[in-house]
Amino acid sequence: MTYDCAVVGCGAIGSQFESDERSEAILTHAAACSAHDDTSLVAGVDTSDRNRVAFEERWGVPAYATVTELATEHNVDLACISTPSETHADAIRAAVDIGVSGILCEKPVATETAAGADVVELCESADVPLAVNYTRRYAPGCRDAREAIRAGELGSVHRAVFTYTKGFLENGSHMVDLARWWFGDLDRVADARTDVEADATLWIDDVACEVVGTGTHTYSYTAVDVYGSEGSLHLIDDGNVLLRRVGQPDPVFDGFEKLMDDRRFETGIYRALLTALDDLVATVRDGSPLTCSGEDALRTLEVCEEVLEGSP
């Protein structure tokens, strides 16, 4: 079966991010819908005339001003929502109203937990799977890192540092979600502050996950450093590269060990949108559990609100 897809929000991540034609990167929802073997991109939706024209020219399918207009011409199976964050909840409601079978929404699921809880409950009641694109969950290398941490390959882990730029809900929430996915659900928030950007220590069991905002909005940057008793993991290049380091005898100082590079590989994050869509298709087709469900995204949003509310 082929699932007809519509992209709701034809801006950057919906349609306009482009990669080199020689690259295998999938950087937009429209590209993912076009590339997936079991989906077909049939339409877009955007309130901007300019975005609609650009979408039609780029993808060769029609674009509409509203989801209601879309529904008059198409019976859409899957909706990919990439509108501005503050409109995610309304876009999810509109997609449910026209009877879609599944939704893939950009993070955050909403900008307030009350709205997030409302749409998660709505999707559950309507039996519409709601997936949320916390991208690192869909990168194979990040999944491998999670398994390595949980298998004890780094030894005992007591601290991890998650660094971000360009806003707490936009990029910082990626770090909060990754901490929860790698280490487990939150025990408590400590030392929440907003002096430069929203920062906090998220305690998960015995692991102190330090979420640190640089306060910078001129460029994008995320990095993760996990330190264990036997080695470390470093997620660098905005999540594209994972570096593993292990303790080795120091070549200079006898009797000491130092961390030295053991393995470096790409995580596959530049094709994560295609993996996210594939994840949703599998859920719609045979009920497979979602990698990042609406409930997962709602819990991440609740932690983000707790950080913001706990900041002096």
N, C-alpha and C positions, 0 to 999 in steps of 0.2 A: 504493500500500500504506500502511496505517495501522499504526504501531508502538505496541504496548501498553507503557506506562511505569509503573514503580513508584518511589516516592520512599522511600528508605531513610534514615530520620532525619527526623522530622516536627517538628523544632524551628523556630528562627527562619528560617534561609535555606531550609530544606526546605519550610516551609508557612506560618509565622506572621508574617513581615514583611508588612505591608499598606501599600498606597499609597492615596492619595485615589482614590475611584471614578472621578473625571473624568480621572485621570492615565493615560497609556499605559505607565507603568513596569511592568516585569516583575521583581519582586524576589525571587521564590521559585522553586524547582524545580517545585513543584506548579503554579504559575501558568504557567510556561513550557510544561510538558507539556500543560496545558489549552488554551493559546493557539496552539500550533503546528498548522499545517494537517495535518501528517502523523503526529501522535502523539495518543494518547488516554491520559489518566490513569486507571488502573484500580485502583490500590491504594497504600497506604502501609505502612511498617514502622517501629515504634518500641517500645522497651522500656517507655516510660512510658505508663501507663493514661491519664493526663490528656492527653498529646499525641495519643494515638490517638483519643480521643473528640473532641478539637478538630479533628483532621484530617477525621474522618468528617463532622462537622457542617459544616465549611467547604467541603469538596469533593464530598460526596455519594457517596463510594466507601469501601469497607471498608479498615480498617487492621489489621495483624497484629503480634504481638509479636516474631516472628522471620522471617527470610527463608525458613526451612524451611517455616513455616506458610503463608507467601505462596505457595510453590510448589505446595502441595497444592490450591490453588484457582485459580491463574492460570498461564498460560504467558506469562511476561513477556519482551518483546523488549529493552527498554532499562531499565537501573537508574540512577537518579540518587542518588548517595550524599552525604548531608549530615549524617552523624553527627559526634560529636566527633572531633577530629583523631587522637587516639591509637587510634581504632577503625577508621580508614579502611582499613588493610591487611586486617583481618579481614572487613570489609564487602565489599571487592573480591573476596576469596576466596569468600565466600558467594554473591555474584552469579554468579561464574564457575561455581560448583558447580551452580547451578540452570539453567545453559544459556542465559544471556542472550546477545544478539547484540552488545551494546555497553554501555559504562559511561561515565557522566559523573560524576566525583568532585570534591568540593570540595578545595581545596588545604589543606595539603600532601598529596602522595600518601601519605605516611607520616611518622612523626615521627623515624625513623631510616633511614639509607640502606640498611642490610641488608634491612629489611622492604620498603622501596620497590623495591629491585632484585628482590626475590623476587616481588612482585605484578606488576611490569612483565614479568618473564620468564614468569610464569604466563599473563598475558593474551596475550602473543605466542605461546606454545605452543598456547593454546586458540583462537587466531585471533579474539580478542575485542578490538575497538578500545577503548582506554582513553584517554579525554579528561580533562583536569584543568582546573578552572575558575580559572585565573589571569585574572581578569576583564578586565583592561585589554587583553589580546590580542584580546578579542572586541568591543571598542568601536571603531566605525569611525573616530572621530576620532584615537584612539591609533594605529590602523593608518596613517592619513594622516600623522601626525607621524613615524612610523618611515620612511615613504617619503620625506618631506621631508628628514630627517636624512641618509638614505643617498644621496639625490640631490645632496647638497651645498648645499641651499638656505640653510643657516645659515653657509656657509663652512666653515672648519676648526674642528671641535669638539675641545676638549681637556679640558673639565670639565663634569660634570653632577652635580647634588646631588639625592638621593632621601631625603625625610624621612618618617618614619612614627611612629605611636604604637601602643600596645596589643600589644606583644610582637613578637619577631623572627620566629619561625616563622609566627605568625598574619598579621601585616601587613607585617613587614619582608621576608618572602619574596616578597610581591607586588613590592616594589621591586627585589629581586635579579633576579626573573624579567623585569621590565620592562627593566632595564639590559641583560640578556643578549639580549632580543628586539630592542631598538632598536639595540644596538651590536655584538652578536656574542658569541661564547663567551669565557669568562674566560681571560686570560693568567696572572694571579696575584692573590692577595689580599695587601694590605699594611695595616699599622697597625690590625689587628684589636684591638678592646678592648671591654670590657663595664663601664666605669665607671658609666654611667647606664643604658644599654641597649646592645645589640650594635651596634657601629659598625665600619665598615671602608672601605677604599678598594679598589674592584675595578678592576684595570687591564685594559682591553679595547683591544688595539692601543695607540694613543697617547691614549686617553680615560681620564681618572681619574674613575670613578663613585663618588662619596662617598655611602655609605648611612649615614644618621644617625637614630638613635632618640632621641626626646625624653625617654624614661623615663616618659611620662604614660600612665596606664591609665584615666583618668576620662572621656576623650572620644576619638572617632575623628578622625584627621587624617592625610592623606597629601598630599604635594606633590612635584612634580618641576620642577627648573630646569635647562635645558640652555643652555650659552653657547657660541656660535660667533663666528667673526671677522666675520660679516655680520649677526648677529641672535641672537635667543634664542627658546626655547619654554618655556612655563610651564604645567604641568598642575596646576590648582587645583580648589577645591571638591570635594575627595576624588575627583578624576578626572573630574568631570562637565564641566569647562570647560577648554578649551585656549586659551591666549593666545599669540599670536605677536607679537614685537616686532622691529623692524628699526632699523638705524642711520639717523638723519636729521640734517640740519644743526641744530645747537643754535640755538633762536630768540633766545637771550640772548648766548651767547659765540661770536663770529665765529670761524670756522675750526675749530670743534669739532663733533663729532657726539654725539648721545645716543640711547639706545634709546627708541623711541616705539611705542605700540600700533599694530599693523598689521591684525590680525584676531583676533576673539574668537568662539568657537563652542562649542556643546555637543558632547561626544564620543559620546553615545549609550550611555554606560555603564549607564544605568538600564534598558536593554533587552538588556544583554550576555548574560544567562542564556538568553534566547530564541535569540540568535545562537550561543551555545555548543551548545545542543541541536540547532539546525539544522546546525551543523558536524558533529556526531556522526551525525545522520541521513544526511547526504550521504556520510559515510565508510562507514556500514553499507550504504547503498543501492548506491553505485557505486565505492567504494574511494578516494574523494578523500582527500588527505592531511589529517591533523588539524592544526588551528591550534596546539593545545597538547597534545601527546601525553604518555603516561606517561613516555617517555624524556626529553622536555623537562622535565617536573616533577621527575624523578629528578635530572637535572643541576642544577637549581636547588637541590634539597635537599642535594646534595653540596657546593655552594658555601656554603650556609648552615652546614653542619657544619664546613667548613673555617674559616669565620669564627669560630664558637664555639670550636673546638679551638685556634685561633691566638690567642685572647684571653688576656691575662695574668690 
